[in-house]
Amino acid sequence: MTAPIAHFNGELLPLDQIRISPLDRGFIFGDGVYEVIPAYGGSLLRAREHFRRLQRSMDEIGLANPHTVDEWIGEVARLLSHHPGNQSVYIQVTRGVPPKRDHVIPRGLIPTVFMMASPLATPSPEMVEKGVACVSARDFRWEKCHIKSTSLLGNVLARQLSADAGATETILFRDGFLTEASASNVFVVKDGAVAAAPQDNHILLGITYELLAELAAQGKLRYAVRPIPESEVRSADEIWLTSSTKEVLAVTTLDGKPVGGGAPGPVFRRMHALFQDYKAKLAAAPAAVA
Ligand SMILES: Cc1ncc(COP(=O)(O)O)c(C=O)c1O
């Protein structure tokens, strides 16, 4: 099988022909940022929001953005012309290749840009219907979780806890409050009201998280952003995960105990329907971005 086409510093190449220097600061320090954008039949979901977040991540680490948003969108379209169907577009920008390994950031490096597309794996109908299992852990990551950094060791170790338990995600608590999960944002529902953790440095501000706030308003759901104590998560009627690839997914067990009635709840079903409607409109729209 031939390797899929990927983007490397402006060139489209088979993935297996891309060569990256071991001195690249992304390789040696995890000194880089990334984005993952879902594409439905060539239409990017919330492309501008994703590129705004990429810009914020770059600003946080003092990395100059090599492209304007329109250039990024053009480059992604060029890549997607080789990848029909629904895709997950991965975009990574690292600080580039210095002459030697040194923690100090050298001036004048040219950032390394890498993009690839892979078939978008959204949750199966069974996962949507039955919900998924999660475990919990103390949030042992750093204080800058709002940066979508390629330094993901904390998230990787957190995710592995759930993988080892045969579960879908690891829900994290910092100082007794919900932050997020290893690769998703988390929402809770009690008595019909939806709550989300604050948009601070302890979570990645998900593009799906922001979309859910809009859909909640549209669907006239009660919705609040506020600190959520661990006890509230453990006694919630519903818990949801969101991410660009998971969309919105119900958590039906946490640490082996049923969440609410142990099945996806009515508020989840409403939100899931709102999400699917939003996606269907996107797929029907002629524009390549939304
Ligand atoms: C740590 C973390 N939080 C939240 C999210 C959800 O973000 P988005 O909805 O933009 O995919 C992700 C996505 O991968 C993530 O890695």
The ligand as an SDF file (V2000), in Angstrom:
LIG
                    3D

 16 16  0  0  0  0  0  0  0  0999 V2000
   -6.6900   17.8590   26.6350 C   0  0  0  0  0  0  0  0  0  0  0  0
   -7.7930   18.1190   25.6810 C   0  0  0  0  0  0  0  0  0  0  0  0
   -8.8870   18.7660   26.1120 N   0  0  0  0  0  0  0  0  0  0  0  0
   -9.9230   19.0190   25.2940 C   0  0  0  0  0  0  0  0  0  0  0  0
   -9.9120   18.6070   23.9650 C   0  0  0  0  0  0  0  0  0  0  0  0
  -11.0760   18.9020   23.0730 C   0  0  0  0  0  0  0  0  0  0  0  0
  -10.7640   19.9150   22.1420 O   0  0  0  0  0  0  0  0  0  0  0  0
  -11.5020   20.0160   20.7280 P   0  0  0  0  0  0  0  0  0  0  0  0
  -12.9590   20.0570   21.0240 O   0  0  0  0  0  0  0  0  0  0  0  0
  -10.9910   21.2870   20.1690 O   0  0  0  0  0  0  0  0  0  0  0  0
  -11.1120   18.8130   19.9460 O   0  0  0  0  0  0  0  0  0  0  0  0
   -8.7800   17.9420   23.4670 C   0  0  0  0  0  0  0  0  0  0  0  0
   -8.7450   17.5250   22.0540 C   0  0  0  0  0  0  0  0  0  0  0  0
   -7.9400   16.7650   21.6380 O   0  0  0  0  0  0  0  0  0  0  0  0
   -7.6980   17.6970   24.3450 C   0  0  0  0  0  0  0  0  0  0  0  0
   -6.5930   17.0600   23.8990 O   0  0  0  0  0  0  0  0  0  0  0  0
  1  2  1  0
  2  3  1  0
  2 15  2  0
  3  4  2  0
  4  5  1  0
  5  6  1  0
  5 12  2  0
  6  7  1  0
  7  8  1  0
  8  9  2  0
  8 10  1  0
  8 11  1  0
 12 13  1  0
 12 15  1  0
 13 14  2  0
 15 16  1  0
M  END
$$$$
